[in-house]
Amino acid sequence: MNEWYCCLLCEGSSDAALTNVLELLLTRLTSEPASVSARLDLKGSVREKLLALHTNDAELYDLIFVHRDADNAGIEARLKEIRDAVDSVQDATITPIVPVVPVTMTETWALASLFGDEDCRAWLQREEAVSEKTLEDYRDPKSLLRRLLSRDDPDGRLLPIGVFSVQRARIVAELDAADGSTLSRLTAWAALKKALEDAVSRARPWLS
């Protein structure tokens, strides 16, 4: 059984926690062990990160995950940005690229994961009228997640940034991506799974 050696090009250091769930997704899909490392040493635009990677050590990886929050641009614009970056880097097609584009931010996926908790779901529905159908349209999921995690403070104070960052990382590392979960039904999550399936078919067609 071959192990998958992959990397994640992060938009920010806080998104390195996504490596855990990407490993889980890849292992579920292929029944093979997977290791995804966060390349936090690569800076700049998506194109600049890919160029640096392919110039030096792209051959080390079976797949390359590229994270980019959709923000206000939308998922299609971000996917095009990644495709254009790949096309502009010579021989970039040697290693399959998997876009990781949460809508709107990685915190959207964190909130979706917390929908499995009855107390969290009730708070989100009561305080912000956020539902599974409207979650991907929420414009500031980072602020919403911070307020959700601060909800038990009797004085209404928000968690300190450092504490929030630790809790956010833990939630992202432990995303509930099981079939039937709220996260599994989100548009951007389905796009990630489809892109991963396509990349696996290119990298190891005998697994298809």
C-alpha positions in Angstrom: 0.0 0.0 0.0 1.5 3.4 -1.1 1.3 6.4 1.2 0.3 9.8 -0.2 2.8 12.6 0.4 1.1 15.9 -0.2 1.4 19.5 0.8 -1.0 22.4 1.5 -0.2 25.9 0.3 -1.9 28.0 3.0 -3.3 31.4 2.6 -2.4 32.1 6.3 -0.7 30.2 9.0 -4.0 29.6 10.9 -5.2 27.4 8.0 -2.5 24.8 8.6 -5.0 22.9 10.7 -6.8 21.9 7.5 -4.0 19.3 6.9 -5.7 16.9 9.3 -9.1 16.8 7.5 -7.4 16.7 4.1 -5.5 13.6 5.2 -8.7 12.1 6.4 -10.5 12.8 3.1 -7.7 11.3 1.1 -7.5 8.2 3.2 -11.2 7.7 3.0 -11.2 8.0 -0.7 -8.2 5.8 -1.5 -8.0 3.5 1.6 -4.3 4.4 1.6 -2.4 6.4 4.3 -1.9 10.0 3.6 0.4 12.7 4.9 -0.3 16.4 4.2 2.3 19.0 5.3 1.6 22.7 5.5 4.2 24.7 3.5 4.1 27.9 5.6 7.6 28.8 4.3 6.2 29.7 0.8 5.0 33.3 0.6 3.3 35.5 -2.0 0.5 34.9 -4.5 -0.7 31.4 -5.5 1.4 31.6 -8.6 4.5 32.6 -6.7 4.0 29.8 -4.2 3.5 27.2 -7.0 6.5 28.6 -8.9 8.7 28.2 -5.9 7.4 24.8 -5.2 7.8 23.5 -8.7 11.2 25.1 -9.1 12.6 23.3 -6.0 10.7 20.2 -4.8 7.3 19.6 -6.4 8.5 16.1 -7.2 8.3 15.3 -3.5 4.5 15.4 -3.6 1.7 13.3 -5.1 -0.8 16.1 -4.7 -0.6 19.8 -4.0 -3.6 21.4 -2.1 -4.0 25.1 -2.6 -6.0 27.0 0.0 -7.7 30.3 -0.9 -10.7 31.8 1.0 -13.5 32.9 -1.3 -14.0 36.1 0.7 -16.1 38.6 -1.3 -14.8 37.4 -4.7 -16.8 34.1 -4.7 -15.8 30.5 -5.2 -15.7 30.7 -9.0 -13.4 33.6 -9.1 -11.0 31.9 -6.6 -11.1 28.6 -8.6 -10.2 30.6 -11.8 -7.4 32.4 -9.9 -5.9 29.0 -9.0 -6.4 27.6 -12.5 -4.7 30.6 -14.0 -1.8 30.3 -11.6 -1.4 26.6 -12.5 -1.5 27.4 -16.2 1.2 30.0 -15.9 3.7 27.8 -14.1 5.7 25.6 -16.5 5.1 21.9 -16.0 2.6 22.6 -13.2 0.4 19.8 -14.5 3.0 17.2 -13.5 1.6 17.2 -9.9 -2.2 17.4 -9.7 -3.5 20.5 -7.9 -6.5 20.4 -5.6 -8.2 23.8 -4.9 -9.3 24.2 -1.3 -11.8 27.2 -1.4 -14.1 27.6 1.6 -17.1 29.9 1.2 -16.6 32.5 2.6 -13.7 31.6 4.9 -12.3 28.6 6.6 -14.4 29.7 9.6 -17.5 28.9 7.5 -16.5 25.2 7.6 -15.8 25.5 11.3 -19.3 26.8 11.9 -20.8 24.1 9.7 -18.9 21.5 11.8 -20.3 23.0 15.0 -23.9 22.6 13.6 -23.6 19.1 14.9 -23.6 20.4 18.4 -27.2 21.1 19.5 -26.3 24.1 21.7 -24.1 25.7 19.0 -26.8 25.2 16.4 -29.5 26.7 18.6 -27.4 29.8 19.4 -26.6 30.4 15.7 -30.2 30.1 14.7 -31.4 32.2 17.6 -28.8 35.0 17.6 -28.1 35.3 13.8 -30.9 33.3 12.1 -28.1 31.3 10.5 -29.2 28.0 9.0 -27.4 25.4 6.9 -28.9 27.0 3.7 -27.6 30.5 4.6 -24.3 29.6 6.2 -22.2 30.0 3.0 -23.8 33.5 2.4 -22.7 34.8 5.8 -20.2 37.6 5.1 -18.1 37.6 8.3 -17.9 34.0 9.6 -14.7 34.7 11.6 -16.5 37.3 13.8 -19.5 35.0 14.1 -17.3 32.1 15.2 -15.6 34.2 17.8 -18.9 35.4 19.2 -20.2 31.8 19.3 -17.2 30.6 21.2 -17.6 33.6 23.6 -21.3 33.1 24.2 -20.9 31.8 27.8 -19.2 34.9 29.1 -21.7 36.6 31.4 -20.3 40.0 30.6 -20.5 39.5 26.9 -16.8 39.8 26.4 -15.2 38.2 23.3 -12.4 35.6 23.7 -8.9 37.1 23.6 -7.5 36.7 20.1 -4.9 34.1 21.3 -7.5 31.9 23.0 -9.8 32.2 20.0 -7.0 31.2 17.6 -6.2 28.1 19.6 -9.9 27.1 19.8 -10.4 27.8 16.1 -7.4 25.7 15.1 -8.8 22.8 17.2 -12.2 23.0 15.5 -10.7 23.1 12.0 -8.4 20.2 12.8 -11.4 18.2 14.0 -14.0 19.2 11.3 -17.0 16.9 11.2 -16.9 15.8 7.5 -18.8 12.6 8.0 -21.4 11.8 5.3 -24.7 13.4 6.3 -23.1 16.2 8.3 -23.8 19.8 7.7 -20.3 20.3 6.3 -20.6 17.5 3.9 -23.6 19.2 2.3 -22.0 22.6 1.7 -21.3 23.6 -1.9 -17.7 24.4 -1.4 -17.1 21.1 0.5 -18.6 19.2 -2.4 -16.4 21.0 -4.8 -13.3 20.1 -2.7 -14.3 16.4 -2.7 -14.9 16.4 -6.5 -11.5 18.1 -7.1 -9.8 15.6 -4.9 -11.4 12.7 -6.7 -10.3 14.1 -10.1 -6.7 14.6 -8.8 -6.5 11.1 -7.4 -7.7 9.8 -10.8 -4.8 11.6 -12.5 -2.2 10.7 -10.0 -3.1 7.0 -9.6 -5.6 6.1 -12.2 -5.7 2.4 -11.1 -7.6 3.5 -8.0 -10.5 4.9 -10.0 
